[in-house]
């Protein structure tokens, strides 16, 4: 079974300090790529009070053949910029973070000739869209969607109309706007705004949503109260005459765009403090389809990606801070990037290119870095006259407008991400079927019932999802009988979501009769259907509980992680006997933080069967989890579990387990330093390699570099897949394929200055805000050995 270790929270901090400065209009030359994962807090370098807060174009890395140009830096009076849009005349509108909208006018050369505030009342216009001779503004702090029009032609907005007012908070708020290929306007909301029942159209395909958490967890009280359906996307017309909710279960998607097939994609946020927990959801590229649900909930209630009543990501990105997105079809870029989905990561200062390939009725993606800088607090971007224009800003940081151009001075690279003809054809056929089913998400018709039942067992998950939503929109009496007779897993799931309580006995018996099954997908669907029945139809009768326990208890554990997680939750809810020992055994035998946290949370709900020995094993499992330094909520969750566990002990038990009552502090030993006075060579500085960094290292020995890798102690903490002796080196990040992320200078700088920037989430709870990697590891190497080491690192994984 694949085990995902969350060792990246211990990552060594890599850094690249910008030392160059430029003036408005300066043209960029390619510069070294900056760190991605390990520089989450680098946006703070863009605070106005920081020296060098303006990122020079010359320090922004782009692929060969591209130039980056600084067009204009914001003055203090021009605020920080969070949204942008060009009108048909080439004016650029900028949403100011505090209040107002700024308009830039350009000459033929692209130089700014006028900067003018054209609206001074709307607060934090994150979303700006020019369409239908109007400027639409999604004003977050003003809590509304507005349409601005110039009815006199004098260049001023004399008409301002509120199209939609929403209640709720503003942190994950009213975000970007997009004009769809259907001519409708799409509104992106994070998980704070609330769309009222009065405003929501009855034709919204996203309905029947709920928290749908089987066992409510008191730990969740430490999280913000955010009602379902969390973040969502709304469709309206140019006049705001209706508002259809298309999807839900997002955290804080900032932006969306449509590919050439007319399919919608988004880049959703994570909660980085959850890292290490079973319910952590990474930032992810999502394919937004009709009625889609992505499972973002409060605290422990977040749905795992395998829940069949939700949809998976097209591409998991990892830790990040999503802002603007867009397909590059309107650019003059080479095909490798012209056909990609670009996504901005504000915290890590990068613009990623996601290459999407048809995969059944949906898509899967691969990512690569397109732009990176430090800081590069990129909030939004658009394409204009074939070039990419982007702005930096947010959180009152220094803002600027930049332009990225393909110069044509390099040979266009090959596009290794081009889908095959078969992938294109198969995808087109399955998407057409999905669209047929989606017609019945808001339309009632016996034809829709038949079509849904015909496809409810389709091997494609997106087809099954679309079929279930279509089925749920039809009268339940049209499909309940066939569902109970044929026992289609996804149809049983639909019945669990909609059927009245009196239908619970035959539904539960139908589900149980299909278990066990060899299909992991069907198993997870049937187990989820049981959960939803207990959630929505109510607690089962004692007789039904006994039947459930009789069927499910012999199955646990199965050895399949996802199934075991769901069986555990169900059996705990049912208070099945003899369950504590196998759960604690799973904790002991696992090296996966998701297992530890999942089982530690649920086993404590078992009311009977606890012995002193089992309580001891629980405390030992808790100590095991505490020994791992992870995200902030990981630490707080374990603190809450420990407080609860200790409070539940009698005085006699507290005495008996005295050595297990105190929380365990993560102990992360420093990597061994092999340099002693006898082997000391020099206290190496970055400037000692200035000349060597100007040329490539192709002539250096990677064999000698591998020896230096071990000699300097790198192999104690960092794994490289081509070196089997480093298989257990998980303290620091995996360095395989390092050159795909960083250039040679950035690698060298991170070795010499490992603690230059460390994000809050990487602070070791056991120590100060310094990297776990000590400086001076290469001071026992000769210069030639260091250059060989760099050559080895840049070739690792090839």
C-alpha positions, -999 to +999 in steps of 0.1 A: +000+000+000+012+035-008+022+054+023+023+092+020+047+106+046+041+142+054+079+147+059+078+179+038+068+198+069+104+193+079+117+206+047+149+225+046+143+261+037+157+271+003+160+307-007+169+331-034+174+367-024+166+394-050+194+419-050+187+437-083+165+466-089+148+479-120+129+509-132+095+510-149+098+495-184+130+475-178+131+443-198+139+411-180+164+385-188+159+349-176+169+346-140+172+316-117+140+298-106+132+304-070+122+278-044+086+266-044+076+246-014+100+259+011+093+296+007+057+300+018+063+332+036+084+349+009+054+371+001+063+391+033+093+404+015+069+424-007+055+444+023+060+481+016+081+486+048+106+460+036+136+472+016+135+460-019+097+451-017+094+457-055+103+426-074+126+436-103+117+420-136+153+408-139+148+385-109+117+368-123+125+335-139+108+325-171+116+297-197+141+305-223+127+327-251+105+347-228+111+382-215+095+398-184+090+436-183+080+458-154+053+481-167+044+501-136+049+500-099+021+512-076+026+543-056+016+543-020-016+563-029-024+537-056-028+510-029-022+473-034-039+456-064-060+425-063-079+423-096-075+433-132-093+436-166-087+452-199-116+469-217-121+469-255-101+501-259-070+487-241-075+505-208-064+484-178-087+485-147-071+475-114-091+466-082-075+484-053-074+464-021-087+490+003-112+510-019-116+520-055-108+510-091-078+524-109-076+528-147-043+528-166-040+542-201-011+533-224+006+546-255+014+525-285+047+514-269+028+501-238+040+529-215+016+542-189+004+577-199-024+581-173-033+566-139-068+576-128-092+564-100-125+559-118-144+545-089-138+554-053-164+536-032-163+499-038-140+480-014-116+453-025-127+445-060-111+411-064-131+403-095-131+426-125-147+417-158-152+439-189-182+425-209-213+440-226-198+475-226-198+473-188-173+468-160-185+442-136-169+443-101-171+416-074-164+439-044-155+416-016-156+440+014-186+458-001-202+423-002-217+426-036-215+422-074-218+455-092-222+466-128-206+499-138-215+517-170-205+548-189-238+559-204-225+593-217-193+583-234-171+607-214-149+579-199-165+580-165-188+555-148-220+574-142-242+543-135-235+518-107-260+490-101-259+463-074-267+430-090-262+406-061-257+413-024-244+385-002-241+381+035-212+363+053-175+370+059-149+384+036-117+364+041-125+336+017-149+359-001-162+374-033-135+365-058-130+366-095-154+368-125-153+351-158-173+354-190-182+319-202-183+306-237-221+305-233-222+343-228-231+340-191-211+356-163-195+332-137-190+344-101-165+327-079-171+326-041-150+313-013-165+296+017-175+329+034-203+345+012-238+332+016-262+330-013-297+335+000-326+312-008-344+341-023-316+348-048-307+313-057-325+299-088-346+268-086-326+256-116-294+254-096-279+219-103-260+218-070-287+208-045-293+182-017-261+192+000-253+187+037-225+184+062-229+146+059-205+138+087-215+106+105-198+114+139-197+150+149-163+158+165-160+183+194-125+191+181-142+209+152-153+237+176-118+252+173-125+258+136-145+286+121-183+281+117-187+278+079-220+264+067-224+242+036-221+242+007-188+262+015-171+278-016-192+277-048-195+290-083-226+309-096-238+316-131-258+347-141-267+367-172-255+402-180-283+418-160-281+396-129-317+383-135-310+348-120-282+331-100-276+294-104-252+276-081-232+252-102-211+234-076-200+234-040-175+221-015-147+245-024-125+262+002-113+294-015-112+291-053-102+326-066-107+321-103-119+298-131-115+295-168-128+274-197-108+252-220-114+248-258-140+221-251-160+245-230-151+227-197-146+247-166-115+245-144-105+260-110-076+260-086-088+255-050-070+263-018-059+240+010-057+246+048-019+242+052-022+240+089-040+206+084-008+191+069-003+157+084-039+151+093-062+125+077-085+152+065-058+174+049-068+184+013-040+198-009-044+227-033-058+211-064-069+218-100-106+209-102-127+201-132-160+219-124-190+200-139-227+204-134-238+198-098-202+189-088-192+186-051-157+187-038-161+180-001-147+210+017-162+210+052-152+224+086-125+207+106-125+169+106-156+169+085-137+174+052-145+146+028-118+124+015-113+125-023-126+090-027-161+098-014-184+088-043-207+118-037-178+141-045-154+144-074-116+140-074-090+166-085-077+166-120-043+174-106-032+177-069-006+206-066+002+204-028+008+233-005+001+267-020-020+298-021-042+299-053-051+332-070-057+339-107-060+312-134-064+311-171-058+291-203-032+307-226-051+302-258-051+340-265-013+342-262+013+340-289+033+315-268+046+282-282+022+252-281+038+238-249+023+268-230-004+281-253-025+250-246-018+249-208-039+260-178-019+286-160-024+289-122-009+315-099+004+306-064+006+338-044+026+326-014+053+307-032+056+333-059+051+311-090+029+307-120+025+270-129+015+255-162-008+226-158-011+204-189-045+187-190-051+155-209-085+140-216-092+111-192-126+096-198-153+121-192-128+144-173-091+152-174-059+146-156-030+170-154+008+174-150+024+206-138+056+226-144+068+260-134+063+288-159+073+318-138+088+322-104+102+350-083+109+360-048+088+376-038+062+372-066+029+378-048+009+373-080-028+381-076-042+381-111-033+379-148-049+383-182-038+379-219-038+411-240-025+413-276-008+380-273+011+388-242+006+378-206+000+407-182+000+401-145-002+421-112+013+416-078-002+427-046-026+417-018-023+420+020-012+456+015+020+445-003+038+464-030+020+461-063+032+463-099+021+454-134+043+432-155+042+419-191+055+385-203+063+382-240+075+354-262+105+370-279+111+342-305+148+344-298+148+307-288+137+276-306+101+267-295+104+236-273+086+204-280+053+198-263+056+164-245+021+169-231+001+166-263-027+141-259-030+111-282-057+109-308-073+080-289-074+101-257-090+130-276-116+108-293-125+088-262-127+119-241-150+137-266-174+107-267-176+104-229-180+141-223-209+141-248-225+114-227-219+133-195-235+164-211-266+143-220-269+133-184-264+169-172-294+181-191-315+162-166-299+178-135-326+205-137-351+189-160-376+162-150-383+137-177-388+099-177-361+098-205-337+112-179-346+085-154-339+058-180-306+074-192-294+077-156-302+041-147-285+029-179-253+047-168-253+045-130-228+016-131-206+032-158-169+025-152-162+063-155-166+080-122-177+113-137-204+095-157-216+078-126-216+111-107-236+128-135-260+099-137-267+100-099-273+138-100-298+133-129-315+104-110-318+125-078-336+152-099-363+127-110-393+116-089-380+090-065-408+065-071-396+062-108-364+046-097-366+034-062-380+000-070-353-009-097-326+005-074-336-018-045-340-048-068-308-043-089-288-028-060-267-004-082-242+011-057-245+047-069-283+044-071-284+031-035-262+062-026-288+084-043-316+067-023-297+072+009-295+109+002-332+113-006-354+085+007-376+091+037-368+073+070-394+045+064-373+034+034-342+028+056-347-009+064-350-022+028-322+002+017-298-009+044-305-046+038-299-041+001-265-025+008-255-052+032-264-079+008-238-065-016-209-066+009-182-077+007-174-069-029-141-072-048-144-038-062-128-011-040-149+016-057-182-003-051-171-010-015-165+026-008-198+036-024-218+011-004-201+021+029-208+057+021-244+049+013-247+033+048-232+065+064-256+087+045-286+066+055-277+069+092-270+107+087-301+116+067-327+089+076-318+087+112-302+062+136-311+027+126-331+004+148-314-021+171-322-049+147-306-030+118-276-022+139-271-058+147-273-068+110-248-041+101-224-053+128-228-089+117-219-080+081-192-054+087-173-065+117-158-096+101-145-074+072-123-052+094-095-047+088-093-054+051-057-041+045-070-015+021-065+019+037-095+038+024-119+009+031-105+004+065-110+041+074-147+040+064-153+006+081-137+020+113-160+050+113-191+029+107-183+003+133-175+029+159-208+046+152-225+012+156-205+005+188-193-028+175-176-051+200-139-061+200-129-032+179-104-013+201-075-038+198-075-040+159-077-002+156-047+003+180-028-024+161-034-004+129-019+027+145+011+007+158+018-009+124+014+022+102+040+048+093+013+071+078+001+102+097-033+099+081-038+065+097-026+077+131-049+107+132-079+090+118-079+061+142-069+081+172-099+104+166-125+076+161-114+049+185-120+072+215-158+071+207-160+035+217-178+033+250-171-003+261-142-027+261-114-004+274-088-021+297-058-006+313-036-023+287-057-008+258-056+027+274-018+024+276-016+014+240-038+045+231-014+068+250+015+051+232-002+057+198-008+093+208+029+097+217+038+082+183+017+108+165+030+137+187+066+128+178+059+140+142+062+177+137+034+188+113+009+216+107-006+238+134-040+220+135-022+187+137-005+199+169-037+213+183-057+182+174-033+160+193-033+184+222-071+181+224-069+143+222-043+142+250-063+165+273-094+144+267-075+111+272-058+122+305-090+136+319-108+103+313-083+084+335-089+076+371-063+087+397-051+051+399-046+050+361-028+083+361-003+070+386+000+038+366+007+056+333+026+085+348+054+082+322+028+085+294+008+115+305+030+143+293+029+152+256+058+139+235+080+166+220+091+160+184+127+151+186+144+158+153+181+151+155+204+173+135+221+156+106+256+144+114+283+169+107+314+151+094+336+182+095+361+182+123+392+205+126+413+179+109+391+179+078+382+216+077+388+232+043+372+266+043+341+285+055+326+287+020+306+317+009+283+322-020+306+347-036+334+321-036+316+305-066+307+336-086+327+326-116+317+290-115+280+299-114+283+316-148+288+283-166+272+249-166+286+219-147+284+193-174+321+186-172+321+177-135+320+142-122+286+131-108+304+100-094+326+122-073+295+143-065+277+113-051+307+106-028+306+143-017+269+139-011+276+112+016+307+129+029+289+161+036+261+143+054+234+151+028+224+114+026+214+113+063+183+134+056+176+137+019+165+108-003+176+105-040+157+077-058+187+066-078+207+060-046+192+030-027+213+038+004+191+070+010+158+051+009+151+059+046+164+095+045+131+113+050+139+141+074+144+166+046+127+169+012+134+144-016+161+159-038+153+137-068+149+158-100+160+189-081+171+207-113+135+207-125+127+230-096+158+250-089+189+261-107+225+255-096+229+289-078+196+284-058+208+249-047+241+262-036+226+291-017+202+268+001+232+247+012+252+277+025+222+296+040+196+270+049+177+292+074+172+323+053+134+320+050+113+294+069+074+296+068+054+294+100+042+259+092+078+246+090+088+258+125+098+228+145+076+227+176+106+215+195+129+244+185+133+279+172+126+292+138+158+278+122+162+252+096+168+217+108+197+217+083+228+232+099+251+255+080+287+246+073+281+210+059+303+217+029+331+233+048+349+200+048+349+198+010+373+211-016+358+235-042+361+208-068+341+184-046+314+210-041+311+216-078+309+179-084+282+177-057+262+204-075+266+185-108+253+154-090+223+172-075+213+187-108+215+153-126+197+134-098+167+115-111+177+117-148 
